[in-house]
Amino acid sequence: MTAVDQSAPLFEPGATGSAPAASSLPVLDAVPGISSGSLPIGPTQGTAPDTEIAGTPQRSPSARPDHPLTVAGIRAAAAPILQQLAETARQREIDRDYAFAQVRALAETGIALTGIATAEGGAGGSLREVTDLVIEIARADSSVAQALRASFLLANQVAGRPDLPHREQALRRLRNRDLFAGTSNERTGGASGQVNATARPDGADWVIDGEKYYSTGGLYASWFSTQAQTEDGTVLRFTVPVDRAGVQRLDDFDAVGQRLTASGTTRFTGVRVSADELTPAPETEPDNPWQGSYAQLYLAAVQAGIAARARDDAVAYVREKARPIKHSTATSSLDDPYVRQTVGEIAARAQAARAVVLLAAETLEGVRGRTGDDARAAGASAAVEVAQAGVIAIESALAAAELVFDVGGGSITDRALGFDRHWRNARTAANHNPRQWKQAVAGAFHLTGEQPPTTGLF
């Protein structure tokens, strides 16, 4: 989670082999205290930062529906899981308790297949429907929503790019309910996008050494995509299973918010990568070079979910706990006009965030299938709309999260309530890409027609 967010182009898996073997229960291999007879909410509860995580939560094919997926069916199956996530989010953040069982259960519902065509085993949902689902996941737990980002980004590429490298393989993994992670980011202090991870040839294979950071979702994933540089400066992109020898995933992400996104270090020590696990670099620039727009819209959807959760918590607090101030004319906080005004403003902020995000999703879907100059023009315009939606969503979430504290007195600041996490989460997610840049790029587009940068951040 950083302003150097270049993850969008990486999720084009080319690894051979399969994800870890299935089991009847979601377990995390090689983690003390977790056995095949347990269904923990968080196998790493209480782990300190810089802890290595081994294994991957397992899948349960027998629990999958034997009928075609539908958007409504996925939403219905996900609802009780999201309810549990919402009820436990506060305490899990305090305990650093990852939601391994719930995330695996969400994956089994087929959430990543929501936008995949029905003919290819998906639910055939629109990009708006996919994005609305992301908002609801973030409303329950914004860290979980962000941890699933790579899986949704890959699914979006499969849905919208018939020319995607290794597309059939990616689709097969999505249908298998695999989860994905990946990043190009390194904590090297060098220029943005600098690659210090190395790739050296060894026969027909490559051997990778280096570290990547902001590996969002890495502790939940079955597959990891990243890149390394050869001696002659060529950058190789590849995907490997997370249980490949030499891959270490560390629980060392320590931001003020979004603490359980599993965004820490992934270390590669002598990791072998075969030629067929490489993702070929595109030979030409696509007609629409703004391939990162959905990655940015996804972050805006997370913000919309945070704003919605701030509204939920403000309403619940007023109904269940708040008391009117001594000089209020109301006998109940429910009737206090200033409390009502504050809740109304929070609700308006949440509605604004959701509305702009869903509208941008509709616009972005309209770019699919276009070619030539038409694709470039539509892509540029959609990228600007996504940037504008991101600004509104970020500012709405930050404002809603701050306003929560205006519906109560001193007791609403009790740490046990955990309401401060909404602002911390919104603030942390907003630091992916500064909203000042989004505003400046949008302004330039409207004033002069200047197109957005093609860095993957628009």
ABEGO torsion letter per residue (X at the ends): XBABBAAAAABBBABBEBBBBBBABBBBBGBBGBBAABBBABAABGBBBGBBBBEBBBBBAAABBABBBBAAAAAAAAAAAAAAAAAAAAAAAAAGBBBAAAAAAAAAAGAAAAABBAAAGBAGBBAAAAAAAAAAAAAABAAAAAAAAAAAAAAAAAAABAABBGAAAAAAAAAAGBBBBEBABBBAGBBBGBBABBBBBBEABBBBBEBBBGBBGAAABABBBBBBBBAAGBBBBBBBBAABBGBBBBBABBBABGAAAGABBBBBBGBBBBAAABBBBBABBBABABAAAAAAAAAAAAAAAAAAAAAAAAAAAAAAABBBBAABABABAAABAAAAAAAAAAAAAAAAAAAAAAAAAAAAAAABGBBEAAAAAAAAAAAAAAAAAAAAAAAAAAAAAAAAAAABBAAAABAAAGAAAAAAAAAAAAAABBAAAAAAAAAAAAAAGBBBBAAGAX
